[in-house]
């Protein structure tokens, strides 16, 4: 499955502009971000196991919000933004 964000890379008018750095997706730290629904952790761990066949996954970390019915609190968002360069999300039912 390929998930695409159609708004990615489109300027929203004004604001700060900066050049994007080149990213080596085979080495960046990745957050496994759970929505706390049943089987979310198992789904993310399965994705990590599959990716272990093509890259080192020692720098993957599991992050979870407290409730599936609430948005992620700022603390969780900050943890992902400060500690990782990519995130895999378990957000579907």
Secondary structure as UniProt FT lines:
FT   TURN            6..9
FT   TURN            25..27
FT   STRAND          30..34
FT   TURN            38..39
FT   HELIX           40..51
FT   TURN            52..54
FT   TURN            58..59
FT   STRAND          60..64
FT   TURN            68..69
FT   HELIX           74..83
FT   STRAND          86..90
//
